Amino acid sequence: MKKIFITGASGFVGKNVMESLALTHEFHVFDRENFNIESDVVLHLAGKAHDLKKVSEPNEYYAVNTELSKRMFDAFLKSTASTFIYMSSVKASADAVEGILTEEVLPNPQTHYGKSKLLAEEYILSHPIPDGKRVYILRPCMIHGPGNKGNLNLLFEVVRRGIPWPLGAFSNHRSFCSIDNLVFVIQELIDRKDIPSGIYQVADDESLSTNELIQLMAQSAGKQSSIWNLPKAIISGMAQLGDRIHLPLNSERLTKLTESYVVSNEKITQAIGKKMPLSSREGILKTLTSFSQSSI
């Protein structure tokens, strides 16, 4: 049984990690007054999440995602702990993706969230790793799972109410990360000593198109999927009109709804030597089933 010093224990990922590993590992929960690490593993999950409503101040991201991470890593280097796992994000690498995102892409984040995560990564990577220690930077894509409320839940509510999806003519693919697959990766990094230090993206094995996602949501809600293939020119014209008179659909929102963001997990699966436990569809359906149950 390893001792794990965990930050962000009250968050979605932290709760799932502790629930999954509680019988095999001992957790020491971080508080802001205690940087004294007496554990085998430092699992740094705490962070300021990306604010989709854009009301957060920029300094909030840097105070938590950058400065707190620096202090945690400094404490790890001074401690006897052998493993440091930092929860970063694919947004530290890129906000938009052409083709497939890999760890080799030169990072170019555009938001304060992504920039603050990248600064923490750069600080960690600027230090040589002492003998006997291992350092992992994880970059998950969009994390989902039962109990997690976010964009998936909002879209599911649209489908559950029978509202047609009007953007069927747009072809895109996005990667997702099931919480079960993320916890699996974290457990492998904790329990094994043969996985090299480094940056690893974490994603489900396959990406899904938005149209496929809408169909899975309809299936989970017991509805017939309703996907309208309205001409792209009409949709784009409506978005441009939305730019001028502040409609819910504008050019920025249309781009977010229809762009592709495909993330490779090849590096981590090769390092572990195992496939992810859940397929993309299995993970999504597990999450959607929890939405269905909570809406009854």
C-alpha positions as a printed NumPy array, in Angstrom:
array([[  0.   ,   0.   ,   0.   ],
       [  1.485,   3.308,  -1.14 ],
       [  0.916,   6.64 ,   0.556],
       [ -0.448,   9.257,  -1.827],
       [ -0.318,  12.99 ,  -1.141],
       [ -3.239,  14.358,  -3.164],
       [ -4.326,  17.876,  -4.044],
       [ -7.749,  18.592,  -5.516],
       [ -9.288,  15.72 ,  -3.564],
       [-12.733,  17.36 ,  -3.594],
       [-12.799,  17.754,  -7.383],
       [-14.343,  15.394,  -9.902],
       [-11.098,  13.598, -10.763],
       [ -9.91 ,  13.553,  -7.158],
       [-13.102,  11.979,  -5.854],
       [-12.999,   9.258,  -8.504],
       [ -9.326,   8.478,  -7.895],
       [ -9.806,   8.192,  -4.146],
       [-12.936,   6.074,  -4.524],
       [-11.207,   3.709,  -6.956],
       [ -7.922,   3.339,  -5.047],
       [ -9.09 ,   3.665,  -1.442],
       [ -8.736,  -0.06 ,  -0.698],
       [ -5.213,  -0.356,  -2.068],
       [ -3.615,   2.977,  -1.178],
       [ -3.511,   5.442,   1.689],
       [ -4.38 ,   9.056,   0.89 ],
       [ -3.082,  12.179,   2.605],
       [ -5.219,  15.146,   1.568],
       [ -3.45 ,  18.445,   0.969],
       [ -4.449,  21.654,   2.693],
       [ -2.961,  25.017,   1.818],
       [ -1.023,  25.234,   5.057],
       [  0.71 ,  21.877,   4.641],
       [  3.466,  21.348,   2.094],
       [  5.194,  18.705,   4.215],
       [  5.112,  15.601,   2.042],
       [  5.546,  12.275,   3.804],
       [  4.23 ,  10.023,   1.067],
       [  5.397,   7.829,  -1.791],
       [  3.441,   9.661,  -4.485],
       [  2.398,  13.28 ,  -5.075],
       [ -0.793,  13.449,  -7.141],
       [ -1.321,  17.109,  -8.002],
       [ -4.858,  17.465,  -9.346],
       [ -5.805,  20.883,  -7.955],
       [ -6.338,  23.586, -10.543],
       [ -8.442,  26.496, -11.698],
       [-10.74 ,  25.056, -14.366],
       [-11.345,  26.655, -17.744],
       [-14.121,  29.229, -17.331],
       [-16.479,  28.903, -20.281],
       [-18.462,  31.949, -19.122],
       [-15.304,  34.095, -19.216],
       [-15.873,  35.799, -15.871],
       [-12.658,  34.716, -14.111],
       [ -9.759,  37.113, -13.659],
       [ -6.522,  36.075, -15.424],
       [ -4.502,  36.166, -12.187],
       [ -6.725,  33.427, -10.726],
       [ -5.402,  30.941, -13.28 ],
       [ -1.758,  31.787, -12.653],
       [ -2.109,  31.783,  -8.859],
       [ -3.49 ,  28.243,  -8.812],
       [ -2.398,  26.501, -12.001],
       [  1.105,  27.941, -12.093],
       [  2.255,  29.142,  -8.688],
       [  0.638,  26.395,  -6.601],
       [  2.044,  23.796,  -8.991],
       [  5.527,  25.275,  -8.616],
       [  5.295,  25.05 ,  -4.831],
       [  4.03 ,  21.474,  -4.997],
       [  6.852,  20.425,  -7.3  ],
       [  9.469,  22.136,  -5.127],
       [  8.069,  20.276,  -2.109],
       [  8.23 ,  16.995,  -4.043],
       [ 11.883,  17.533,  -4.952],
       [ 12.744,  18.071,  -1.283],
       [ 10.736,  15.06 ,  -0.134],
       [ 11.391,  11.325,  -0.183],
       [  8.418,  10.777,  -2.532],
       [  9.384,   8.901,  -5.678],
       [  6.553,   9.843,  -8.057],
       [  5.056,  13.196,  -9.08 ],
       [  1.943,  13.306, -11.27 ],
       [  0.759,  16.701, -12.49 ],
       [ -2.689,  17.055, -14.044],
       [ -2.272,  19.503, -16.91 ],
       [ -4.514,  19.695, -19.988],
       [ -4.385,  19.403, -23.779],
       [ -5.234,  23.107, -23.701],
       [ -1.647,  23.7  , -22.568],
       [ -0.692,  22.507, -26.021],
       [ -3.329,  23.856, -28.404],
       [ -6.761,  25.444, -28.469],
       [ -7.338,  24.41 , -32.075],
       [ -6.115,  21.251, -33.774],
       [ -5.415,  20.473, -37.393],
       [ -5.172,  16.744, -37.947],
       [ -4.278,  14.798, -34.8  ],
       [ -2.725,  16.379, -31.708],
       [  0.408,  14.657, -30.391],
       [  2.863,  15.455, -27.623],
       [  5.387,  16.594, -30.249],
       [  3.351,  19.662, -31.282],
       [  4.96 ,  22.957, -30.267],
       [  2.637,  24.334, -27.549],
       [  0.731,  27.492, -28.45 ],
       [ -2.113,  28.035, -25.945],
       [ -4.328,  31.074, -26.487],
       [ -6.221,  31.262, -23.183],
       [ -5.035,  32.129, -19.69 ],
       [ -6.105,  28.647, -18.635],
       [ -3.85 ,  26.991, -21.197],
       [ -0.989,  29.432, -20.667],
       [ -1.052,  28.969, -16.891],
       [ -0.942,  25.179, -17.301],
       [  1.939,  25.417, -19.78 ],
       [  3.95 ,  27.659, -17.455],
       [  3.66 ,  25.002, -14.741],
       [  4.765,  22.328, -17.209],
       [  7.776,  24.393, -18.261],
       [  8.774,  24.936, -14.639],
       [  8.6  ,  21.211, -13.921],
       [ 10.549,  20.31 , -17.07 ],
       [ 13.245,  22.901, -16.296],
       [ 14.428,  20.829, -13.329],
       [ 16.535,  17.693, -13.725],
       [ 14.803,  14.635, -12.288],
       [ 16.799,  13.242,  -9.339],
       [ 17.769,   9.592,  -9.382],
       [ 15.022,   7.378,  -8.062],
       [ 12.258,   9.83 ,  -8.901],
       [  9.722,   9.847, -11.74 ],
       [  7.763,  12.849, -13.024],
       [  4.632,  12.654, -15.169],
       [  2.692,  15.471, -16.82 ],
       [ -0.753,  14.323, -17.95 ],
       [ -2.684,  16.209, -20.613],
       [ -6.242,  14.844, -20.678],
       [ -8.772,  16.087, -23.193],
       [-12.41 ,  16.69 , -22.223],
       [-13.013,  14.549, -19.119],
       [-16.465,  13.076, -18.593],
       [-18.154,  10.571, -16.32 ],
       [-21.13 ,  10.006, -14.03 ],
       [-21.712,  12.987, -11.776],
       [-19.79 ,  15.436, -13.923],
       [-21.881,  18.364, -15.123],
       [-20.689,  20.33 , -18.128],
       [-21.16 ,  20.833, -21.842],
       [-22.088,  17.191, -22.427],
       [-24.926,  17.476, -19.944],
       [-26.194,  20.686, -21.554],
       [-26.185,  19.077, -24.993],
       [-27.874,  15.977, -23.6  ],
       [-30.72 ,  18.115, -22.248],
       [-31.27 ,  19.559, -25.73 ],
       [-31.53 ,  16.05 , -27.2  ],
       [-33.675,  14.744, -24.325],
       [-36.233,  17.483, -24.943],
       [-36.524,  16.442, -28.585],
       [-34.949,  19.598, -29.989],
       [-33.441,  18.862, -33.431],
       [-29.682,  19.22 , -33.942],
       [-29.4  ,  21.663, -36.872],
       [-25.672,  21.277, -37.628],
       [-25.714,  17.808, -39.186],
       [-24.11 ,  19.07 , -42.397],
       [-20.893,  19.877, -40.547],
       [-18.43 ,  16.979, -40.316],
       [-16.126,  16.979, -37.308],
       [-14.529,  14.622, -34.796],
       [-13.613,  15.207, -31.162],
       [-11.725,  13.204, -28.577],
       [-13.076,  12.577, -25.093],
       [-11.571,  11.129, -21.939],
       [-13.645,   8.825, -19.758],
       [-12.941,   9.244, -16.043],
       [-12.491,   5.454, -15.853],
       [ -9.711,   5.592, -18.44 ],
       [ -8.039,   8.534, -16.71 ],
       [ -8.113,   6.789, -13.322],
       [ -6.704,   3.66 , -15.004],
       [ -3.735,   5.659, -16.325],
       [ -3.123,   7.296, -12.942],
       [ -3.179,   3.915, -11.188],
       [ -0.687,   2.47 , -13.671],
       [  1.684,   5.394, -13.058],
       [  1.347,   4.981,  -9.292],
       [  1.786,   1.221,  -9.146],
       [  4.543,   0.706, -11.726],
       [  8.162,   1.796, -11.976],
       [  8.817,   0.941, -15.616],
       [  6.92 ,   3.833, -17.268],
       [  9.334,   6.611, -18.339],
       [  8.91 ,  10.137, -17.032],
       [  7.455,  12.607, -19.501],
       [  4.4  ,  14.317, -20.965],
       [  1.474,  12.068, -21.839],
       [ -1.84 ,  12.94 , -23.462],
       [ -4.808,  10.997, -22.128],
       [ -7.828,  10.309, -24.329],
       [-10.203,   7.512, -25.217],
       [ -9.027,   5.313, -28.077],
       [-11.382,   6.71 , -30.73 ],
       [-12.766,  10.147, -31.501],
       [-16.483,  10.657, -32.154],
       [-18.289,  12.958, -34.558],
       [-20.85 ,  15.32 , -33.073],
       [-23.537,  13.567, -35.11 ],
       [-22.498,  10.227, -33.548],
       [-22.638,  11.872, -30.138],
       [-26.163,  13.164, -30.794],
       [-27.234,   9.65 , -31.812],
       [-25.768,   8.152, -28.635],
       [-27.549,  10.791, -26.565],
       [-30.869,  10.016, -28.234],
       [-30.283,   6.295, -27.65 ],
       [-29.553,   6.889, -23.973],
       [-32.621,   9.13 , -23.568],
       [-34.887,   6.646, -25.367],
       [-35.532,   9.121, -28.178],
       [-35.256,   9.092, -31.948],
       [-32.293,  11.205, -32.988],
       [-33.277,  14.299, -34.949],
       [-30.391,  15.673, -36.997],
       [-31.065,  18.379, -39.578],
       [-28.629,  18.803, -42.455],
       [-29.3  ,  22.476, -43.054],
       [-27.062,  24.04 , -45.729],
       [-23.801,  25.302, -44.261],
       [-24.239,  28.645, -46.014],
       [-27.526,  29.274, -44.204],
       [-26.058,  28.324, -40.813],
       [-22.985,  30.503, -41.403],
       [-25.22 ,  33.393, -42.423],
       [-27.257,  33.031, -39.23 ],
       [-24.031,  33.014, -37.193],
       [-22.836,  36.201, -38.888],
       [-26.201,  37.787, -38.123],
       [-25.726,  36.655, -34.532],
       [-22.415,  38.512, -34.434],
       [-24.211,  41.758, -35.228],
       [-27.358,  41.48 , -33.119],
       [-26.05 ,  39.226, -30.327],
       [-28.009,  36.043, -31.003],
       [-27.189,  32.795, -29.131],
       [-25.6  ,  31.442, -32.331],
       [-22.646,  33.519, -33.475],
       [-19.475,  32.776, -35.417],
       [-17.402,  31.937, -32.342],
       [-20.012,  29.524, -30.985],
       [-20.505,  27.919, -34.402],
       [-16.77 ,  27.267, -34.633],
       [-16.729,  25.664, -31.177],
       [-19.691,  23.445, -32.055],
       [-18.337,  22.26 , -35.386],
       [-14.535,  22.224, -35.113],
       [-12.53 ,  19.015, -34.787],
       [-10.224,  18.33 , -31.832],
       [ -8.668,  14.877, -32.147],
       [ -6.105,  13.806, -29.542],
       [ -3.705,  10.869, -29.858],
       [ -3.259,   8.57 , -26.841],
       [ -0.669,   6.418, -28.594],
       [  2.259,   7.49 , -26.415],
       [  0.61 ,   6.6  , -23.1  ],
       [ -0.925,   3.33 , -24.314],
       [  2.437,   2.218, -25.705],
       [  4.202,   3.161, -22.467],
       [  1.66 ,   1.239, -20.397],
       [  1.421,  -1.62 , -22.864],
       [ -2.333,  -1.891, -22.433],
       [ -5.476,  -0.61 , -24.112],
       [ -7.834,   1.724, -22.311],
       [-10.418,  -0.232, -20.266],
       [-13.429,   1.493, -21.868],
       [-14.034,   2.197, -25.531],
       [-15.109,   5.703, -26.49 ],
       [-18.739,   4.642, -26.934],
       [-18.82 ,   2.609, -23.711],
       [-17.491,   5.559, -21.741],
       [-19.86 ,   8.068, -23.31 ],
       [-22.881,   5.791, -22.812],
       [-21.934,   5.283, -19.158],
       [-21.874,   9.049, -18.682],
       [-25.102,   9.584, -20.621],
       [-26.875,   6.871, -18.617],
       [-26.075,   8.832, -15.458],
       [-27.61 ,  11.932, -17.057],
       [-30.756,   9.945, -17.918],
       [-31.075,   8.643, -14.362],
       [-30.574,  12.06 , -12.798],
       [-33.281,  13.601, -15.02 ],
       [-35.953,  11.085, -14.013]])
